[in-house]
Amino acid sequence: MNNMLTIRCKNTGRSHSVPMGFNLEQVYELLGLQMPYAPTSAKVNNKVEGLHYTLYNNKDIEFINITSESGLRTYTRSLFFVLFKAVRDLFPESRFRIETGVSNGYYCRVVGVEVTPDVVTAIRERMKQIVADDLPFHRVTVPINEAIDLFRSHGLEDKATLLENGSGDLYSNYYTLDMLPDYFYGALLIRTSQITLFDVVPYGDGLLLRIPDPKRPEKLLPMANQEKIFNVINEQHRLNEILEVSTLGEFNIACKKGRSNEIINISEALQEKKISKIADRIAENRKYKLILISGPSSSGKTTFSKRLGVQLMACGLHPVSISMDDYFVDRVKTPLDGNGEYDFENIKALNIPLFNEQMNALLSGEEIELPRYNFQTGKSERSGRYVRMKPNGLVVLEGIHALNPMLTEGIEDDCKFKIFASALTTVLIDHHNYIPTTDIRLLRRIVRDFKYRGFSALETIRRWPSVCAGEEKWIYPFQEQADEMINTALLYELSAVRNEARTILEQVPEYEAEYSEAYRLRKFLNYVIPISAHSLPPTSLMREFIGGSSFKY
């Protein structure tokens, strides 16, 4: 009987024979691999698995570490579990929540405990002891009813509710750490001693879990000032608690009870109320003449700017909408990135002198002819479109560079009103599994690109790291300079895109590297009950991505 398997290892570029029944940790040691940083997990046939994963068939394997996004997720989830155990050991009657990623870390609340500096110190020291004890993370598979009963017996009602009202699977996986159970929708490390660097510090009314920098794993990510972002996210989470839809489990229960239309209507009303308040603030101060709207990809900037324009007109103002895309320089003058490709996200890809000249002329009451950029020829052309500001007029400008001071360096600051729009948060999966804002935007973009731009999910996922890198460089450094921030995420949106997104993601072939991300997103969407998008109003921001909008794009 042949008890050997063949694996193809991407790290070595060769095929290897390994014993059947070896786990990934044993395979790593058998191959004698010496990665710069220890592996946290591996891609097995392009699915991320923990190092506990046991091999019974021939597989393709790529070991990954903390320098990759998937490897960092494994490390971070394991840290979440250690933090939860530390809190449970010290404050057994408290409730622990991981609410959002902010300031290059993760904001967590300990409900029922006043989180003082001394409390944070005690949690940090307990975490260090758990790491030093080299405790194993055990992965367990049981019938889902057993998992539900287990979580209820440990006071983890949010996890029980998720499993009862989520994917509908017959079996469920969970992890234990020193007999404490927890649930994560991804792989964990094998032992706590694999955690080499972390910190916890007081933050808001809770604490911030700090993690290593994937580019320099021997150092922590530097804390970033995101006070305004944090306040918007906090406001949304408190509102979710009032509506009793803080987690996907609670949201799914509400949908089963027939509350989906109510949630849609409340979400849309709250967003429109926020837009109306922003318009009122602009109208109250007549010095604002240039409204600058920025935000990352798929944040809904375009629909937001159109809805803001409607509210401004309701205030008696006359907005002129201008697209930054028409101010691109000729393609041959576009800066190149490190790979020698055109860097269209570089601010120098815009004709900044022409933009400032025309905006100043427009703000002075002169008539201008807007340029038009021909994306087919890669050249700037005359548009024949002449505009002049009316009395009570202002300019509404939307684009990724809108908050960058370089863009409007020739325009007086007093007349500018800056808005940052992004899909910041919706609901939590459960109290220990939050939904990254990038996942919300990526799902929006996958659906929109497939339906209206002719791009497959494979192509969108492949381009996404480059998009995110451009956002880190050109958008996020200026977000805290905004006069107003708006969360463009909607409570119900994952349910609205669920079925369509899953169908598109299923088209990514398993042999492609992007399958790993497509599989992760599909698995995550399994927790969401789908709702019909027919009841969405035609002005909904979600219509920009799923279609049926009353606005023209």
C-alpha positions in Angstrom: 0.0 0.0 0.0 1.4 3.4 -1.0 1.3 5.7 2.0 3.1 8.6 0.2 1.5 11.6 -1.4 2.9 14.0 -4.0 2.7 17.7 -3.3 3.7 20.6 -5.6 5.3 23.3 -3.4 5.3 26.8 -4.8 8.0 27.8 -2.3 10.5 25.3 -3.7 9.2 25.2 -7.3 9.3 21.4 -7.2 7.2 18.3 -6.4 7.8 16.3 -3.3 6.8 13.0 -1.8 5.4 13.3 1.7 3.8 10.7 4.0 0.0 10.6 4.0 -1.4 12.0 7.2 1.3 14.6 7.7 0.0 18.0 8.6 1.3 21.2 7.1 3.6 22.0 9.9 5.3 18.6 9.5 5.5 19.1 5.7 7.2 22.4 6.3 9.8 20.8 8.5 10.3 17.8 6.2 11.0 20.1 3.2 13.6 22.1 5.3 12.2 25.4 4.2 13.7 28.5 5.7 11.3 31.4 5.2 12.5 34.8 6.5 9.5 34.8 8.9 7.9 31.6 10.2 4.8 30.4 8.3 1.4 31.2 9.8 -0.7 29.2 7.4 -0.6 27.8 3.8 -2.6 27.9 0.6 -3.7 24.4 -0.2 -5.1 24.3 -3.7 -5.5 28.0 -3.3 -7.5 27.8 -0.1 -5.9 29.2 3.0 -5.6 26.5 5.7 -4.0 26.5 9.2 -0.8 24.5 9.7 -2.8 21.9 11.5 -4.4 20.9 8.2 -3.7 17.2 7.5 -3.0 15.8 4.0 -4.7 12.7 2.6 -4.5 13.6 -1.1 -2.1 15.1 -3.6 -2.1 18.9 -3.3 -0.6 22.2 -4.4 0.8 24.0 -1.4 2.2 27.5 -0.8 3.4 28.4 2.7 2.6 32.0 3.6 3.8 34.1 6.5 2.9 37.4 8.2 4.2 39.4 5.2 1.2 38.3 3.1 -2.3 39.6 3.7 -3.7 36.1 4.2 -0.9 35.1 6.5 -1.4 38.3 8.6 -5.1 37.5 8.9 -4.2 34.1 10.5 -1.8 35.8 12.9 -4.3 38.5 13.8 -7.2 36.1 14.4 -5.0 34.2 16.8 -4.2 37.4 18.6 -7.9 38.1 18.9 -8.4 34.7 20.6 -5.5 35.4 23.0 -7.0 38.8 23.9 -10.4 37.3 24.4 -9.0 34.7 26.7 -7.0 37.3 28.7 -10.2 39.4 29.2 -12.3 36.3 30.1 -9.6 35.2 32.6 -9.5 38.6 34.3 -13.1 39.7 33.9 -15.3 36.6 33.5 -18.6 38.5 33.7 -17.7 41.0 31.0 -18.6 40.9 27.3 -15.7 41.4 24.8 -16.2 42.9 21.4 -13.8 43.5 18.5 -15.5 46.4 16.7 -13.4 47.7 13.9 -10.0 48.3 12.3 -8.8 51.8 13.1 -5.5 53.7 13.6 -3.6 50.7 12.2 -4.9 48.4 14.9 -8.2 47.0 16.1 -10.6 48.8 18.5 -12.0 46.5 21.2 -14.6 47.1 23.9 -14.8 45.3 27.3 -18.5 45.8 28.1 -19.1 45.9 31.9 -15.6 47.0 32.8 -14.2 50.5 33.0 -11.1 50.2 30.8 -8.5 52.2 32.7 -4.8 52.2 31.9 -4.3 49.7 34.8 -6.9 47.4 33.3 -5.1 47.6 29.9 -1.8 46.8 31.6 -3.3 43.8 33.3 -4.8 42.5 30.0 -1.4 43.0 28.3 0.5 41.0 31.0 -2.1 38.2 30.9 -1.7 38.0 27.1 2.0 37.8 27.5 1.6 34.9 29.9 -0.7 33.0 27.6 1.8 33.4 24.8 4.6 32.2 27.0 2.6 29.2 28.1 2.8 27.9 24.6 -0.9 26.8 24.6 -2.3 25.0 21.6 -5.1 26.2 19.4 -7.3 23.1 19.0 -9.6 22.9 15.9 -12.8 20.9 16.5 -15.5 19.8 14.0 -18.9 18.9 15.5 -22.6 18.8 14.4 -23.7 22.4 14.4 -26.3 21.9 17.2 -23.5 20.8 19.5 -21.5 24.0 18.6 -24.6 26.1 19.3 -25.1 24.5 22.7 -21.4 24.8 23.6 -21.3 28.6 22.8 -24.5 29.2 24.8 -23.0 27.4 27.8 -20.1 29.8 27.7 -22.3 32.9 27.4 -21.4 33.5 23.7 -25.0 34.1 22.5 -23.8 36.1 19.4 -22.0 33.0 18.0 -24.9 30.7 18.8 -27.3 33.1 17.0 -25.0 33.3 14.0 -24.8 29.5 13.6 -28.6 29.1 14.1 -29.4 31.7 11.5 -26.5 31.6 9.1 -25.1 29.3 6.5 -27.4 26.3 7.3 -24.4 23.9 7.4 -24.8 20.5 9.1 -21.3 20.7 10.8 -19.3 23.5 12.2 -15.7 24.1 13.1 -14.6 26.0 16.2 -11.4 26.5 18.1 -10.5 26.0 21.8 -7.7 27.6 23.8 -7.3 26.1 27.2 -10.9 24.8 27.1 -12.3 28.2 26.1 -14.2 27.9 22.8 -14.4 30.6 20.1 -15.4 30.8 16.5 -13.5 32.4 13.6 -14.2 32.3 9.9 -10.6 31.6 9.0 -7.5 29.7 10.0 -5.6 30.2 13.3 -2.0 29.4 14.3 -1.1 26.1 16.0 0.3 27.5 19.3 0.3 30.7 21.2 4.1 30.8 21.2 4.0 31.6 17.4 2.7 35.1 18.4 5.9 37.1 18.5 4.8 40.8 18.7 1.7 42.7 19.8 0.6 45.5 22.1 -2.6 46.8 23.7 -3.1 50.4 24.6 -6.1 52.5 25.9 -8.2 53.8 23.1 -11.5 55.6 23.3 -13.6 53.9 26.0 -11.9 50.6 25.2 -8.5 49.5 23.9 -6.5 49.2 20.7 -4.9 45.9 19.7 -1.7 46.7 17.8 -0.2 44.2 15.3 3.1 43.8 13.4 3.8 45.7 10.3 3.7 43.2 7.4 6.5 45.1 5.6 8.7 45.0 8.7 7.3 42.3 11.0 9.8 43.0 13.7 8.1 46.3 14.3 4.5 47.3 15.2 2.4 49.2 12.7 2.7 52.9 13.7 -0.5 54.3 15.2 -2.4 56.7 12.9 -4.5 59.6 13.9 -8.1 58.6 12.8 -10.2 60.4 15.5 -12.8 61.5 13.0 -13.1 58.1 11.4 -13.3 56.5 14.8 -16.2 58.8 15.9 -18.2 58.0 12.7 -17.7 54.2 13.2 -18.6 54.5 16.9 -21.8 56.4 16.1 -22.8 53.6 13.6 -22.1 50.8 16.1 -24.2 52.5 18.8 -27.0 53.0 16.3 -26.9 49.3 15.3 -27.2 48.4 19.0 -30.4 50.5 19.3 -31.8 48.9 16.2 -30.8 45.5 17.6 -28.9 44.5 14.4 -25.3 44.7 15.6 -24.3 41.3 14.2 -25.2 39.2 11.2 -27.0 36.7 13.4 -29.3 39.5 14.7 -29.7 40.9 11.2 -30.7 37.4 9.8 -33.3 37.0 12.6 -34.7 40.4 11.7 -35.0 39.4 8.1 -36.7 36.1 9.0 -39.2 38.1 11.1 -40.1 40.2 8.0 -38.2 43.3 9.0 -36.0 43.6 5.9 -38.0 46.4 4.3 -38.0 48.3 7.6 -34.2 48.0 7.8 -33.8 49.2 4.2 -36.1 52.2 4.8 -34.3 53.1 8.1 -30.9 52.7 6.6 -31.8 54.9 3.6 -33.5 57.5 5.8 -30.5 57.8 8.1 -28.1 58.2 5.2 -30.3 60.9 3.6 -30.6 62.7 6.9 -26.8 62.8 7.2 -26.5 64.1 3.6 -29.2 66.7 4.4 -27.3 67.9 7.5 -24.1 68.3 5.4 -26.0 70.4 2.8 -27.5 72.5 5.6 -24.0 73.2 7.0 -22.7 74.2 3.6 -25.7 76.5 3.0 -25.4 78.2 6.4 -21.9 79.5 5.5 -22.0 81.2 2.1 -18.2 81.4 2.0 -18.1 77.7 0.8 -17.9 77.7 -2.9 -15.8 74.6 -3.7 -17.1 71.3 -2.3 -14.4 68.7 -2.4 -15.5 65.0 -2.1 -12.9 62.3 -1.7 -13.0 58.6 -0.8 -11.5 55.3 -1.8 -12.6 53.1 -4.7 -16.3 51.9 -4.6 -17.1 54.1 -1.7 -20.2 55.5 -3.5 -18.7 59.0 -4.0 -20.5 59.5 -7.3 -24.0 58.8 -6.0 -23.2 60.7 -2.8 -22.2 63.8 -4.7 -25.4 63.6 -6.8 -27.6 63.3 -3.7 -25.7 66.1 -2.0 -26.3 68.2 -5.1 -30.1 67.6 -4.8 -30.0 68.6 -1.1 -28.0 71.7 -1.9 -30.6 72.7 -4.5 -33.3 72.2 -1.9 -31.4 74.7 0.2 -31.7 77.3 -2.7 -28.1 76.8 -4.0 -27.0 76.0 -7.6 -24.3 73.4 -7.7 -22.1 72.8 -10.7 -20.8 69.2 -10.9 -17.3 68.7 -12.3 -15.5 65.4 -12.9 -11.8 65.2 -12.1 -11.4 62.5 -14.7 -11.6 65.2 -17.4 -8.4 66.8 -16.1 -6.1 63.9 -16.9 -3.0 64.9 -18.8 -2.3 63.3 -22.2 -1.4 59.7 -21.6 2.2 60.1 -22.8 2.7 62.7 -20.0 1.3 60.3 -17.3 3.8 59.4 -14.6 5.1 55.8 -14.5 5.0 53.5 -11.4 7.8 51.3 -10.2 6.9 48.6 -12.9 7.1 51.1 -15.7 3.3 51.2 -16.1 1.2 54.3 -16.3 0.3 55.4 -12.8 -3.2 56.9 -13.2 -3.7 57.2 -9.5 -0.7 59.6 -9.1 -1.9 63.1 -8.6 0.6 64.2 -11.2 -1.6 62.4 -13.8 -3.9 65.4 -13.5 -3.4 68.8 -15.1 -3.2 70.7 -11.8 -2.3 74.1 -13.3 -5.3 74.0 -15.7 -7.6 72.8 -13.0 -6.6 75.7 -10.6 -6.8 78.2 -13.4 -10.3 77.2 -14.4 -11.6 76.8 -10.8 -10.4 80.3 -9.9 -12.0 81.7 -13.1 -15.3 79.9 -12.3 -15.3 81.1 -8.7 -14.7 84.6 -10.0 -17.9 84.5 -12.1 -16.2 83.9 -15.4 -17.4 81.4 -18.0 -15.1 78.4 -18.8 -15.0 75.6 -21.3 -14.4 72.3 -19.4 -11.9 69.9 -20.9 -12.9 66.4 -21.9 -10.6 63.4 -21.6 -10.8 60.9 -24.4 -10.0 57.5 -22.7 -9.8 55.8 -26.1 -7.1 58.1 -27.6 -5.5 59.0 -24.2 -5.7 62.8 -25.0 -7.4 65.8 -23.5 -9.8 67.5 -25.9 -12.1 70.5 -26.0 -15.6 69.5 -24.8 -17.7 72.4 -26.1 -19.3 72.4 -22.6 -19.3 75.9 -21.2 -20.3 76.6 -17.6 -20.7 79.7 -15.4 -21.7 79.9 -11.8 -25.2 81.3 -11.1 -26.0 83.4 -8.1 -25.8 81.2 -5.0 -23.7 78.9 -7.0 -21.0 76.5 -6.0 -18.8 73.8 -7.5 -19.1 70.2 -6.4 -16.0 68.2 -7.3 -15.6 64.5 -6.7 -12.5 62.4 -7.0 -9.8 60.5 -5.2 -7.5 63.5 -5.0 -10.1 66.0 -3.9 -8.7 66.4 -0.3 -5.0 66.5 -1.4 -3.8 70.1 -0.9 -1.7 69.8 -4.1 -4.8 69.7 -6.2 -6.2 73.0 -5.1 -3.0 74.7 -4.0 -3.8 77.8 -6.1 -7.3 78.3 -4.6 -8.1 80.2 -1.4 -8.7 77.7 1.5 -11.6 79.7 3.0 -13.9 78.8 0.1 -13.3 75.0 0.4 -15.5 72.5 2.1 -14.0 69.0 2.4 -15.9 65.7 2.6 -14.6 62.2 3.0 -17.0 59.5 2.0 -16.3 55.8 2.5 -18.0 52.5 3.4 -16.7 52.4 6.9 -18.8 49.8 8.7 -22.1 47.9 8.5 -22.6 45.0 11.1 -20.2 42.6 12.8 -20.2 38.9 11.9 -20.2 38.2 15.6 -18.5 40.0 18.5 -15.1 38.5 17.7 -15.3 38.7 13.9 -15.6 42.1 12.3 -16.1 42.9 8.6 -13.2 44.8 7.1 -14.3 47.9 5.2 -12.2 46.8 2.2 -14.4 43.6 1.9 -17.5 45.8 1.6 -15.9 47.9 -1.1 -14.4 45.0 -2.9 -17.8 43.2 -3.1 -19.4 46.4 -4.5 -16.7 46.7 -7.1 -16.8 43.0 -8.1 -20.6 43.3 -8.9 -20.3 46.7 -10.6 -17.2 45.7 -12.7 -18.9 42.5 -13.9 -22.2 44.1 -14.7 -21.2 47.4 -16.3 -17.4 47.4 -17.1 -16.9 43.9 -18.5 -14.4 42.8 -15.9 -14.6 39.3 -14.3 -14.2 38.8 -10.5 -10.7 37.4 -11.3 -9.6 40.6 -13.0 -11.1 42.8 -10.2 -9.5 40.8 -7.4 -6.2 40.8 -9.3 -6.2 44.6 -9.5 -7.4 45.2 -6.0 -4.0 45.2 -4.2 -2.8 47.9 -6.6 -6.0 49.9 -6.0 -5.4 49.6 -2.2 -1.8 50.7 -2.5 -2.8 53.8 -4.4 -5.4 54.6 -1.7 -2.8 54.3 1.1 -0.6 56.7 -0.8 -3.0 59.3 -2.2 -6.3 59.2 -0.2 -5.9 58.1 3.4 -3.2 60.6 4.4 -5.7 63.4 3.9 -8.9 61.9 5.3 -8.6 63.5 8.7 -8.5 66.9 7.1 -12.1 66.6 6.1 -14.7 69.0 7.4 -17.3 66.2 7.3 -17.2 62.4 7.1 -20.0 60.1 5.9 -20.3 56.4 6.3 -21.7 55.2 2.9 -22.1 51.6 4.0 -25.7 50.5 4.5 -26.9 47.9 7.1 -28.6 45.7 4.5 -26.1 45.9 1.7 -24.4 42.6 2.1 -27.8 40.9 1.8 -28.6 42.9 -1.3 -25.5 41.8 -3.2 -25.1 38.4 -1.6 -26.5 36.1 -4.4 -25.2 38.2 -7.3 -21.7 38.4 -5.8 -21.6 34.7 -5.0 -22.5 33.8 -8.5 -19.8 36.0 -9.9 -17.2 34.8 -7.5 -17.9 31.2 -8.3 -16.5 31.9 -11.8 -13.0 32.3 -10.5 -11.1 29.0 -11.4 -9.5 27.1 -8.6 -6.1 27.1 -10.4 -5.9 30.9 -10.3 -4.1 32.5 -7.4 -7.1 34.9 -7.0 -9.3 31.8 -6.1 -8.1 32.1 -2.5 -9.7 35.6 -2.1 -12.8 34.6 -4.1 -13.3 31.5 -1.8 -12.8 33.6 1.3 -15.5 36.1 0.2 -17.9 33.4 -0.8 -17.5 31.6 2.5 -18.1 34.9 4.4 -21.3 35.6 2.3 -22.7 32.2 3.4 -23.5 33.7 6.7 -25.8 36.3 5.1 -29.5 35.8 4.4 -30.2 37.3 0.9 -32.9 39.9 0.5 -34.5 41.2 -2.7 -33.1 44.5 -4.1 -36.5 45.3 -5.7 -37.5 47.4 -2.7 -34.4 49.6 -2.8 -35.3 53.2 -3.8 -33.9 54.3 -7.2 -31.8 57.0 -5.5 -30.1 54.4 -3.2 -26.3 54.5 -3.1 -26.4 50.8 -3.7 -27.9 51.3 -7.1 -24.6 52.7 -8.3 -23.3 49.1 -8.0 -26.3 46.8 -8.6 -28.1 48.9 -11.2 -31.5 50.6 -11.4 -30.5 54.1 -10.3 -32.5 57.1 -11.2 -29.2 59.0 -11.5 -27.1 59.1 -14.7 -23.5 58.0 -14.5 
